[in-house]
Each structure stands twice: as C-alpha cells, then as structure tokens.
Amino acid sequence: MYQYKHEEVAWQRLQDVQREMENSRQLADGLGRAMSRFRLLARRAWWLGGIASIRPPRRRPALEDCEMEDSHTASGAA
C-alpha cells in the first residue's frame, strides 16, 4: 500500500483551499468597489432629492385656468 497517499490528498486539499481563499478575496475586493460606488450613487440621489423637496411645486396653468373659470361661474350663479 502507498504510504504517502494521504499526504498527496492533503496537499491537493491545501492547494484547493488556497485557491478558494484567493478567489474569495478577489470577489470581496470587487464587491467592496461596487458597494462604494453604490454608496456614492445613493448619497447623490439623497442630495438631489433634498434639493427637489426644497423647490416649490411647479405651477400648472391648465389647472389654474379651469379652477378660475369654475370660481367665476360659481360666483355668477350665486
């Protein structure tokens, strides 16, 4: 029986584990960059949303004309 068989299997397993660790490290680096970009995008959206909430609502002339006509008609009928 080959007495070093278990050592060969252990060596292959060690190499597999090292490869898995390197791959997970590379994946984590890529994920970290993606998360930092996502945070930047979220920060910009939050900032733009804050500016948009400060601005007064836009006037909609079509609705105002209709409301004015309705108010004139209502006051003339009374």
LINHU-V898658 format. One line per field, one symbol per residue. phi: phi as a letter, one per 30 degrees, with the letter a starting at -180 (. if undefined). burial: + if it has 16 or more other ideal C-beta (glycine too) atoms within 10 Angstrom, else -. Layout:
phi: ???
burial: ???
This chain:
phi: .ddceddddddddddddddddddddddddddddddddddddddddddddddddddddddcdddddddddddddddddd
burial: ------------------------------------------------------------------------------
